[in-house]
Amino acid sequence: MAVVLQRRVDFPMIDLAKVVFYPEYFDLAHRFFEESWELICGIDYPTITQEMHLGFPAVRTESDHISPLRYGDQIQCKIWIESVGNSSITWRYQFSNQKGILCWDAKVVTVCVNMKTFEKQSVPAEIAERLQNCTEH
């Protein structure tokens, strides 16, 4: 089942048009990504990166900006895994505001790497299995 996380839009995230500046969406997505690991896999992100020496850098991103987020809005982020390959993971993100209006829809493909060498590696089986269980519904 998808993970749902929330956070408020803070003042430094907005631009002169009084909406969230577009690069901030990817920063927010990464913050939600880090937080989601414990809920999806039962392992916090510092343990994954520092003790297990696994990293998941983005290798492909795409997004649609549907409706603006503004200062003070409450972002509800729905995250799920679209697919898990041998070394890649396709993450889906949907940000809605406090009124339930879909504001941002994105897909981010990450690749599993060994943090000591930064070489691509297979997603460990126990992690892959838990990720595969994080579906949209």
Stockholm file with secondary structure:
# STOCKHOLM 1.0

chainA/1-137         MAVVLQRRVDFPMIDLAKVVFYPEYFDLAHRFFEESWELICGIDYPTITQEMHLGFPAVRTESDHISPLRYGDQIQCKIWIESVGNSSITWRYQFSNQKGILCWDAKVVTVCVNMKTFEKQSVPAEIAERLQNCTEH
#=GR chainA/1-137 SS CCEEEEEECCGGGBCTTSSBCHHHHHHHHHHHHHHHHHHHHSCCHHIIIIISCEECCEEEEEEEECSCCCTTCEEEEEEEEEEECSSEEEEEEEEECTTCCEEEEEEEEEECEETTTCCBCCCCHHHHHHHHTCCCC
#=GC SS_cons         CCEEEEEECCGGGBCTTSSBCHHHHHHHHHHHHHHHHHHHHSCCHHIIIIISCEECCEEEEEEEECSCCCTTCEEEEEEEEEEECSSEEEEEEEEECTTCCEEEEEEEEEECEETTTCCBCCCCHHHHHHHHTCCCC
//
